[in-house]
Amino acid sequence: MEKDFGFAYFILQCDTMGKGVLVLLLILSVASWYLIVTKAIANI
């Protein structure tokens, strides 16, 4: 029997704390990329 351990499986199995951590990491990642891109454009 093959088990599916993809991203959708993780989302379906995690609790509120796990989803909160995932959202926090996503927000911080977007903020980091925003800073990287804006500073790169400013240095051109």
N, CA, C and O atoms as CSV, one atom per row, in Angstrom:
chain,resi,resn,atom,element,x,y,z
A,1,MET,N,N,0.835,-1.179,0.000
A,1,MET,CA,C,0.000,0.000,0.000
A,1,MET,C,C,0.889,1.256,0.000
A,1,MET,O,O,1.765,1.407,0.851
A,2,GLU,N,N,0.654,2.127,-0.943
A,2,GLU,CA,C,1.462,3.326,-1.071
A,2,GLU,C,C,0.810,4.472,-0.291
A,2,GLU,O,O,-0.379,4.751,-0.451
A,3,LYS,N,N,1.603,5.124,0.547
A,3,LYS,CA,C,1.088,6.245,1.329
A,3,LYS,C,C,1.452,7.556,0.645
A,3,LYS,O,O,2.517,7.684,0.041
A,4,ASP,N,N,0.554,8.523,0.750
A,4,ASP,CA,C,0.782,9.829,0.168
A,4,ASP,C,C,1.236,10.777,1.264
A,4,ASP,O,O,0.467,11.100,2.169
A,5,PHE,N,N,2.490,11.224,1.185
A,5,PHE,CA,C,3.022,12.141,2.181
A,5,PHE,C,C,3.345,13.484,1.535
A,5,PHE,O,O,4.409,14.053,1.781
A,6,GLY,N,N,2.448,13.983,0.726
A,6,GLY,CA,C,2.649,15.257,0.062
A,6,GLY,C,C,2.219,16.420,0.935
A,6,GLY,O,O,1.876,16.260,2.106
A,7,PHE,N,N,2.250,17.585,0.331
A,7,PHE,CA,C,1.906,18.811,1.053
A,7,PHE,C,C,0.438,18.830,1.457
A,7,PHE,O,O,0.103,19.275,2.554
A,8,ALA,N,N,-0.434,18.352,0.584
A,8,ALA,CA,C,-1.861,18.317,0.902
A,8,ALA,C,C,-2.122,17.386,2.088
A,8,ALA,O,O,-2.979,17.675,2.923
A,9,TYR,N,N,-1.401,16.289,2.167
A,9,TYR,CA,C,-1.545,15.365,3.301
A,9,TYR,C,C,-1.151,16.063,4.601
A,9,TYR,O,O,-1.811,15.897,5.626
A,10,PHE,N,N,-0.064,16.852,4.552
A,10,PHE,CA,C,0.374,17.592,5.735
A,10,PHE,C,C,-0.690,18.582,6.187
A,10,PHE,O,O,-0.996,18.668,7.377
A,11,ILE,N,N,-1.253,19.325,5.248
A,11,ILE,CA,C,-2.275,20.321,5.586
A,11,ILE,C,C,-3.499,19.645,6.205
A,11,ILE,O,O,-4.072,20.155,7.168
A,12,LEU,N,N,-3.892,18.516,5.660
A,12,LEU,CA,C,-5.068,17.828,6.168
A,12,LEU,C,C,-4.838,17.240,7.563
A,12,LEU,O,O,-5.781,17.118,8.344
A,13,GLN,N,N,-3.596,16.878,7.878
A,13,GLN,CA,C,-3.318,16.207,9.145
A,13,GLN,C,C,-2.877,17.137,10.267
A,13,GLN,O,O,-2.920,16.746,11.434
A,14,CYS,N,N,-2.457,18.354,9.949
A,14,CYS,CA,C,-1.939,19.223,11.011
A,14,CYS,C,C,-3.076,19.932,11.754
A,14,CYS,O,O,-4.184,20.090,11.242
A,15,ASP,N,N,-2.759,20.345,12.960
A,15,ASP,CA,C,-3.759,21.018,13.792
A,15,ASP,C,C,-3.655,22.535,13.613
A,15,ASP,O,O,-2.971,23.016,12.709
A,16,THR,N,N,-4.327,23.269,14.469
A,16,THR,CA,C,-4.353,24.726,14.366
A,16,THR,C,C,-2.964,25.325,14.565
A,16,THR,O,O,-2.603,26.281,13.879
A,17,MET,N,N,-2.186,24.779,15.487
A,17,MET,CA,C,-0.840,25.291,15.733
A,17,MET,C,C,0.041,25.103,14.498
A,17,MET,O,O,0.796,26.001,14.127
A,18,GLY,N,N,-0.055,23.955,13.877
A,18,GLY,CA,C,0.724,23.694,12.668
A,18,GLY,C,C,0.354,24.628,11.534
A,18,GLY,O,O,1.228,25.125,10.822
A,19,LYS,N,N,-0.932,24.869,11.363
A,19,LYS,CA,C,-1.377,25.795,10.313
A,19,LYS,C,C,-0.951,27.217,10.629
A,19,LYS,O,O,-0.601,27.975,9.724
A,20,GLY,N,N,-0.977,27.591,11.911
A,20,GLY,CA,C,-0.516,28.917,12.303
A,20,GLY,C,C,0.958,29.122,12.009
A,20,GLY,O,O,1.361,30.179,11.524
A,21,VAL,N,N,1.761,28.107,12.303
A,21,VAL,CA,C,3.196,28.174,12.015
A,21,VAL,C,C,3.425,28.266,10.508
A,21,VAL,O,O,4.291,29.016,10.058
A,22,LEU,N,N,2.671,27.523,9.742
A,22,LEU,CA,C,2.793,27.550,8.283
A,22,LEU,C,C,2.461,28.936,7.734
A,22,LEU,O,O,3.163,29.440,6.858
A,23,VAL,N,N,1.404,29.549,8.239
A,23,VAL,CA,C,1.018,30.896,7.797
A,23,VAL,C,C,2.094,31.906,8.199
A,23,VAL,O,O,2.444,32.782,7.408
A,24,LEU,N,N,2.617,31.791,9.416
A,24,LEU,CA,C,3.667,32.690,9.872
A,24,LEU,C,C,4.910,32.580,8.988
A,24,LEU,O,O,5.489,33.594,8.599
A,25,LEU,N,N,5.312,31.367,8.675
A,25,LEU,CA,C,6.470,31.167,7.800
A,25,LEU,C,C,6.226,31.738,6.413
A,25,LEU,O,O,7.138,32.306,5.812
A,26,LEU,N,N,5.025,31.600,5.900
A,26,LEU,CA,C,4.691,32.152,4.597
A,26,LEU,C,C,4.774,33.679,4.610
A,26,LEU,O,O,5.317,34.279,3.681
A,27,ILE,N,N,4.241,34.307,5.654
A,27,ILE,CA,C,4.284,35.767,5.764
A,27,ILE,C,C,5.728,36.257,5.859
A,27,ILE,O,O,6.096,37.224,5.191
A,28,LEU,N,N,6.541,35.610,6.673
A,28,LEU,CA,C,7.932,36.012,6.818
A,28,LEU,C,C,8.723,35.789,5.531
A,28,LEU,O,O,9.624,36.565,5.214
A,29,SER,N,N,8.393,34.745,4.800
A,29,SER,CA,C,9.052,34.497,3.522
A,29,SER,C,C,8.729,35.589,2.513
A,29,SER,O,O,9.618,36.069,1.809
A,30,VAL,N,N,7.472,35.980,2.439
A,30,VAL,CA,C,7.074,37.054,1.524
A,30,VAL,C,C,7.757,38.360,1.928
A,30,VAL,O,O,8.226,39.098,1.061
A,31,ALA,N,N,7.823,38.653,3.207
A,31,ALA,CA,C,8.478,39.871,3.672
A,31,ALA,C,C,9.971,39.856,3.331
A,31,ALA,O,O,10.526,40.881,2.935
A,32,SER,N,N,10.610,38.722,3.480
A,32,SER,CA,C,12.028,38.609,3.146
A,32,SER,C,C,12.271,38.840,1.670
A,32,SER,O,O,13.189,39.570,1.296
A,33,TRP,N,N,11.453,38.219,0.825
A,33,TRP,CA,C,11.610,38.406,-0.620
A,33,TRP,C,C,11.328,39.847,-1.018
A,33,TRP,O,O,11.970,40.370,-1.930
A,34,TYR,N,N,10.382,40.498,-0.353
A,34,TYR,CA,C,10.101,41.910,-0.624
A,34,TYR,C,C,11.340,42.755,-0.332
A,34,TYR,O,O,11.720,43.604,-1.139
A,35,LEU,N,N,11.970,42.523,0.822
A,35,LEU,CA,C,13.169,43.279,1.173
A,35,LEU,C,C,14.316,42.986,0.211
A,35,LEU,O,O,15.032,43.905,-0.187
A,36,ILE,N,N,14.499,41.739,-0.166
A,36,ILE,CA,C,15.566,41.374,-1.096
A,36,ILE,C,C,15.379,42.091,-2.426
A,36,ILE,O,O,16.326,42.664,-2.963
A,37,VAL,N,N,14.168,42.061,-2.956
A,37,VAL,CA,C,13.905,42.661,-4.266
A,37,VAL,C,C,14.015,44.174,-4.199
A,37,VAL,O,O,14.602,44.778,-5.097
A,38,THR,N,N,13.474,44.807,-3.169
A,38,THR,CA,C,13.527,46.268,-3.105
A,38,THR,C,C,14.954,46.773,-2.907
A,38,THR,O,O,15.324,47.799,-3.477
A,39,LYS,N,N,15.757,46.076,-2.114
A,39,LYS,CA,C,17.146,46.493,-1.923
A,39,LYS,C,C,17.972,46.236,-3.175
A,39,LYS,O,O,18.894,46.995,-3.475
A,40,ALA,N,N,17.652,45.179,-3.907
A,40,ALA,CA,C,18.367,44.918,-5.163
A,40,ALA,C,C,18.047,45.986,-6.188
A,40,ALA,O,O,18.934,46.427,-6.919
A,41,ILE,N,N,16.801,46.407,-6.253
A,41,ILE,CA,C,16.402,47.461,-7.201
A,41,ILE,C,C,17.031,48.791,-6.796
A,41,ILE,O,O,17.435,49.571,-7.659
A,42,ALA,N,N,17.116,49.055,-5.503
A,42,ALA,CA,C,17.700,50.318,-5.038
A,42,ALA,C,C,19.193,50.391,-5.330
A,42,ALA,O,O,19.735,51.487,-5.469
A,43,ASN,N,N,19.865,49.255,-5.425
A,43,ASN,CA,C,21.311,49.248,-5.672
A,43,ASN,C,C,21.671,49.231,-7.146
A,43,ASN,O,O,22.852,49.198,-7.490
A,44,ILE,N,N,20.695,49.254,-8.007
A,44,ILE,CA,C,20.992,49.247,-9.459
A,44,ILE,C,C,21.362,50.634,-9.908
A,44,ILE,O,O,21.647,50.846,-11.087
